[in-house]
Amino acid sequence: MDSFIYSLNATVPIFLVMIVGWCIKKLGIIDDHFADVANKYVFKVALPVMLFKDLSSSDFYSKFDIKFVLYCVIVTLLMFSVVWILTDIFMKDKTMRGAFIQGSCRSSAAILGMAFIQNMYSDTGMAPLMIAAAVPLFNIISVVALTFKAAPENGLESADMVKGDNIKKALYNIITNPIIIGILTGLVASLLRMDFPAIIDKTMSNIAQTATPIALICIGAGFEGRKAIKKIKPTVVGTFIKLVGLAAVFLPVAVMMGFRNQELMAILIMLASPSTVTCFVMAKSMNNDYVLSSSIVVLTTFLSSITLTGWIFLLRSFGLI
């Protein structure tokens, strides 16, 4: 029962804020223009500041574990690669591929991970190290997928020209991506053990605290039920992969490698937490299928209290956490 309460406390408030966003949009309190501007604010300011602050305040020297880092890096590369290949094979609608790949693999590790682990343990344990190892790759691979899977602006361009342009765009989008910049600068600040004055630290905290609620309101405001229903099949498949499929494949590997307790919980968050709200933010900012992205985020968030509880119950039953 305690695992169920933890899951509800971590996921239901997130889902309810999405509903609030949808309701206030219907009531005319906010409109599409507000949602677009707020989405840009989250993408370019609030999320990068939040990630910078979380990572810069973490002590990676005392918690560094090379085996754990390599597991997170290799598994992240594997799961994105496998989902990408299968998506190219089975998904006929090319316009949905980038959003599907991102939504099926990209976990709410930074936004949900630390809070969820803190509910179960006295500290965040290996969560910051998992975020440092996996989240940069989440963002880099998502940028590449969203760039390469976006429809070409000029349908008359040759395949080679499109491929060349996409490579250049992907490199540019990676270098200039605010979220990636926030992660890398946060890592540097942590490794240099930078200590910020209280005024700066409080300012960053205030900005960081706006990231999740505004992003969730934007998802709710941008959620288009009728369009989402038409994309129910990829939404359900992506949700299954995100909440069940990846963990079913890679959690046993983590157990066999000897990971337990906070390490295993951090891995569970990496694999089986709901799709991050950043999926919607980036899909919309990079002209991809944001309707599919928002649908996967909403459904994974709604169902994750059940699936995460199931995974936690299973791990506890075997004495692993």
N, C-alpha and C positions, 0 to 999 in steps of 0.2 A: 504493500500500500504506500510506503514512503517513497518508493521509486515513481509510482504513479503521480503522487502529489508533486514531486520534484519536476517531473515532465510537464505536468499541467501548469505549474507556476512559471516554467521557462518558456513555454510555447503559446499557451492560450492568450496571455496579454498581447503578444505580438500579433496574433490573428485578429484580436478585437480592435487593435489600432487600425488595421487594414479596413475593417468594417466601418470604423468611424470615418476614415477617408472616403469610402464609397458613399456613406450617408450624407456627409457634408457637401459632397459634390452634387448629389441628387437634390439637396436642399438649396443649391445655388450659392452657398457660402464661399466656395472656391470654384474655379473654373479650369479649363484646360491650360490657359496661359499661366495661371498660378502653378499648376502641377509641373509644367515644362520648366519654368524658372526655378522652382524648388528642386527639381530633379538635377539641374545643372549645379545648384549650390551644394547638394549632397555629394555629387560626383567630384567636383573640383575643390571643395573646401572641407566640408564636415567629415566625410569618410577618411580622407588623407590625414587630417588632424587627429582623428580618433585612433587610427592605426599607428601613427607616429607616437602618440602618447602612450598607448598600451605597450609598444615594443621598447621604446626608449626607457621606460621605467622597469623593465624586466632585467634580471641578472642572469645573463647567459653563461657567464664564467662558472658559476657554482652549479648550474644544472645541465651543462652541455654533455650530451651522450651521443657519440658518433653513430652507434648502431641504430638508435632511435631516429636520428636525423636522416640516415641513409634509407631506412624503411619508409619514412614519410615521403622523401623525394622520389624514390623508385616507384612506390605504389601510386603516387600522384601521376607520374609520367605514364605508367601502365594503364591506369583506369581511363585517363583522357584518350590515350592512343586507341585502346580497344573500342571505346564508345564512338570515337571519331570514325574508325574503320567500319564498324557495323552500321553507323548512321549513313555513311556514304553508300553502303550496299543496299540497305532496306528502305530508307526514306526517299520517296520520289520527289517530294516538294523541296527543291533546293533552298527556297527562301526561309525554311524553318530550321535548316540544319545547324547553323551557328548557335541559335538560341537553344536548340535541343541539346547539343553537346555541352554547352555551358551549364544549363539548368540541371542536367543529369549528373554532373560531376562536381560542381562547385558548391562546397558546403558553407554553412554559416559559421565557420570556425572562429572568426574574430569577434563577430557580433554576439553569437550565442555561446560559443565554446567556454570562455572564461567564466561567465555567469553560471552556466550549468554545472561546471566542475566545482565551483565554489559552493554550490548548494550541497554537494555531497562530501566535500573534504574541507579542511581548514584553510587550504591555499590552492592556488591554480596549478600547482605541480608542474607537469610537463606541457601544459597548454601553450605558454609563450613560445617554447621551443618548437612545438608542432606548427604554430602559426608562422614562425620564422622560416621553417623548412618548407611548408606546403603552400601557404597563402601567396607568396610571390609567384610560385608556379601556377597556382589557380588563375592569377591575374594575367600572367604572360601568355599562357596557353589560351585563355578566354579571348584575349585581344587578338591573337593570331586566328582563332576560329571565327570570331565575329568579322574580322577583316577579310579573310579568304572566302567565307560563305555569304558575304553580302553580295547582292546583285550588282553587276558592273554598271557604272553610270551610263556608258555608251554601248549599246548592244551590238554595234558594228565593229568594236575593237576585236583584234585577233586574240586567240587564246594565249599566245606568248606575251603579247602586250599586257593583257589582263593579269597574267601571272606575275610579270615583272613589276607592274604597278602595285599589285597586292603585297609583294615582298617588301617593297619600299614603304608602303602604307603600314604594314605590320611592324616593321622596325621603328618607324616614326611614332606609331601609336604606343608601342612599348616604352620608348624613351620618354615620351611626353605624357604618359598615363599618370594622372595625379595620384591614384591609389598606389601604384608601384613606387612612385617617388616617395610617398608617405611611408611605405614599408621599408625601403632601402635607407632612407635618412633616419628612421627610427632605429634600425639595426646599428647604424654607424654611431648614433648618439648613445645607444646602450653599451656598445663595445668600448667607446671612449669614456663611458661612465660620466656623461655630462649631467650636471645638476642645475636645474633652471630656477631662477628666482620665483618666489611665491606668486608674485603678480602674473608672470608669464605662465606658470603652471596652472593657476586658477583660470586664466583666460582660455588656455587650451582645453581645460576640462569642460568649461561652459560650451565651447564650440563643439567638442566631441560628443557631448550629451545630446546635441540636436540631430546627430546623424541618423540614428535608428528611427526615432519617431517620425521625422519628416519623410524619410525614405518609405516607411510603411504607409503613411498617409498618401504619398504619391502613387504607390502601388494600388491602394484601394480606390483612389480617384481615377486612376487610369484603367482599372479593371473593366473590361467590356464583356459582360456575361454572354451575350448572343454569339459574339465571335469566339469566345472561349469554348462554348459548347461545340462549335464546329471543329475545334481542335482538341476534342476530348481524348481521342486515341493517343496522340503523341504526348499529351499531358499525363495520362495514366501510365504510359510506358516509362516516361521520364521520371515520374514520381516513384515507381517501383524500383527502378535502377538506383535512384538516389537514396531511398530509405531502406531498401532490403538487399538488392542485388550486389552492390559493391561490398557491403559489410559481410554478406554471406561468402564472398570469395576471399576477401583479404583479412578478415578478423581471425580466422583459423590460422593463417600464416603468422600473424602477430603473436598468437598464443603459443605456437610452436617455437617461436623465436625467444620466448621467455618473458614477454611483456606482461605486467600485472598492474592492478590498482590504477593510480593516476595516469600512468603511461597508457594503459589499455583504454581508459576513459577518454583520453585525448585522441587516441586513434579512432575510437568509436565516433566522436564528434566530427573528426575529419572525414570519415566515411559515410555516416548515416544521419547526420543532422540535416535539417531542411535546407533547401537551396537558399543561398544568401540573397538578401534584397538587392545586393549589388548586381545580380544577374539582370534584373529589370532596369536598373539605373544605366548599366553599360549597354544593354541591348538597345534601349531607346536613344542613348547618346550616340551610338555608332550605326544607327539606321538599320537595325535588325528587327526580327519579329518580337516586339515587346509584348504583344498579346499572349503569345505562347510562353514567354518568360514569366509574365505576371501570373499566368495560370498555374505553371509549375511551382512558383514560389508560394502561392496561396494554398494549393493542394498539399504540398509537402509540409508546410507549416501546420495545416489543419490536422494531418494524419500523424505527424511526428510524435505527438504526445503518446500515441498508442504504440508506434513502432519502437521509439526509443525506450519506452517502458518495457516492452518485450525483450529488447536486446539486453537491457540492464538486468532484468529478471533472469535471463538465460546465463549471463556472465556470473551473477551472484550465486545462482544455483550450483555452478561448477566451482565456486570459491575462487574466482579469478579477480574479483574486485571487492 
